[in-house]
Amino acid sequence: MPFARKTYPAAGYLMRQGDRGDALSIVLDGYCYGQKDDGEGKSQIVSLAITGDSIGLEHLYLRAVDHDTRALTGVVVATVPLAAVRQIAARRPAIAQALGVHQAIRHAITREWMVNIGARDGLRRVAHFLCEFAVRSDAAGRTPEDGYELPMSQEQIGQATGLTAVHVNRMLKTLHTAGLVERSWRHVRFADWHGLRDIAGFSTDYLHAGQQVRIPAPPAP
């Protein structure tokens, strides 16, 4: 497919609410996030994209961009015109299925984020967020041997979990004191992964790794 390689600085906008969605972007390097404003100066982070994730797949069906997408770190993306995506999806059913699976998993992650904010206490919210970040980073091959570089400030973690930055700081200290997490600035190491997972009530089921329904191959002519 035709594509353009684009680079965005940290905090740069990949898409703004109200824009017309006319391209699909694949994250080649870096992290970015979806953000919605409440109209009164407060923001909610509604999604996190890492290497290998797509941005704007919904615009195959919806024209208007309904939220901002911003670079969390410096980001490199490959941007593909939606017309080209539609053409190859029409010609190749397996690719059309892969796009559908990717979007379905995105919806599953969104539902889990809703549960995280609406049903878990502050400690479990932060623990669950850290667990998801680790599992998705592992799947994308972004795991250094000595831990993870969490590319988010405490304020941004709060915007993703419905907590204040002060509350996030307290929860991180609690996890550290309990011997579950070791951190230095934004570097995080899970000293007790199983303990952290148990506190969070974390399961990878909603990420649906390797559980997709396969389209059978067409019969030979």
N, C-alpha and C positions, 0 to 999 in steps of 0.2 A: 504494500500500500504506500502511497505517497505520504511523506511526513516532513515536518519541519522540526529541527532541534532547537529548543528554546531554553534559556536560562533566566531564573528569577532570583533576586536577592532575598535574604531573610526579611520577612514582613511584607514582601511584595505581593501584589494581587495577581492571581492567575485569571480569576473571573470575578466580576462584581454582580451583585443582585441587580436585576433589571436588564442585564446584557442579553443579547440573543445567543443562544447556544448553537454553535455551528461546527464544533470540533470535539474530538475525543482526545484527551491527553493521557499518556502513559508515563508514570513516574520512573525515570531512569536512575535518578540518584537524589537522595534527600527526603525530606518530610514536608507535608503540607496539611492543612486542616480546613474543614468547612466551618463557617461561622454565621450565626444569625444574630441580628441586633433586635432589641425589644422596642426601639423607637425612643427610648429615654436614656440612652447612653450605656446600657448594660448589654453584654454579649454572652452568647452561649456557644461553646465549641460543640458541634454536632457530629463531626466525623474526623478521622485521622487517616491520612493516606501515606503509605510508605513505598519503598522501591517495589515495582511490579504492579502496583495498584493503578486503576484507571480513574480519571476524573471527567465527569460530564457524560457518562454513559446514558443517563436518563434523558439526555437531549436528543437521543434517537426518537423519542416519543413526545417530549415536552420542549417547546421552543424557548420560553423565557427562563433565565437563570433566577432561581428563587433564594439563593444565598451566596455569600462571598466565599471564595476559595483563596487562601493566602499561604504563602511559603512560611514554613516554620523554621527551616534552615535555608541555606542556599539550595535551590532545586533545579534539576535538569529534567525536562520532559520532552517526549516526542509527541507532537501534535498532528493528528490525522483528521482530514476533513470528514465530516459525518457522511457525506455522499459516498465516499470510498468505503467506509465501514458498512453502510447499507448494501452496497454492491457485492462485497465479498461475503457478507452474511447471507444474501439471497442465493449466491452460487454454492456456498459450502454450509450445509446444515450443521456440521460439527462446530464450526465457528459461531454460528448463530446460537447454538446451545451453550457454548462456552461463555458468550456474552450474557445470556440469560442467567446462567449459574452464578457468574460474578456479581450481577446485580442482585440476585436473590440472597446471596451471602451478605452483601452490603446491608440489605434490609434486616437480616437476622442480627447483624452486629448493632444496628440502630435500635432494634427491640431490646437487646441486652443492655444497651446504654440507658434506655428508658427505665428498665427495671433497676439498674444500678442507682439512678438518681431518685427514683420513687419509692424503692422498697428497702434499700440497704442503709445502714448507719454510716457515719463518716469514715470510720476505720475500714469497714468492708468495701466502701466505694473506692478508696485509694488503693487498697490491696488488690481489688479486682482489676482496676485500671492498669496497675503495674504488671499483673499476670498476663493480661491481654497483650500489652505492649511487648512483653518478652516472647510470647508464643508467636505473634505475628512477625516480630523481628527475626526469630529463628527461621521461620518459614521462608523469609526473604533473604536469608543468608547474611544477615547484618549483626551477627553475634560475635563480638570479640571474646577472647579467651578469659579475660578477667572481669567481665561484666558488661553493662550496657551504658551507652551515653544517652540519657533521656533528654531529648531536645526541647524540653518544655520547662518554663518557669513554674514556680508554685502557683502563681496567679493563673496561668494557662491550664494547669491541672485542675484548679478550682473551677474554671469555666467549663471544663469537660465533665466534672463530677458534681456540679451544683454546690460547691463549697467556697468559702472565702480562702484567700491565700494564707491567712493566719491559721485557719482550721486545717488546711492541708499540711502546713508546717508542723502542727501538733501531731497529726496522724503519722507523718513520716518519722517524727521523733519517737512516737510510741512503737512503731514497727522496728525501729533501730534498737530501742531499749529492750524489746522482746527478743532480740537476736535473730530477727527474720531478714532484715535488710541492712546492708552497709552502704553508706553513701558519702561521697565527697563532692560538693557542688552538684553537678548534674550527672556524675558518674554513680551508677547504682549496681550493686552486686547482691544477689539473693543468697544470703548465708544459709537460709533454711527454706528452700523452695516449697517443700511439702507443707511446712507449717504456714507459709504465706498463702498457699493455695487453699488450705483448710479454713483459715480465717476468712478468706474472700468468698468461700463457697464456689470456687472457680472450677468450671468444666469447659473443655474445648468443644463440646458438642455443637454449640451455636456457630462455630467457625466452619463446620462441615468439611473438614479436610478429608478428601478421598471418599466422600460418601455420596457423590452426585450420581444421579441416574444416567446411565449411558444410552445414547441412541443406537439401536442396532444398525449394523451396516446393511445397506440395501442389497437385495438378492442379486446374484450374478445374472446377467442377461442370458 
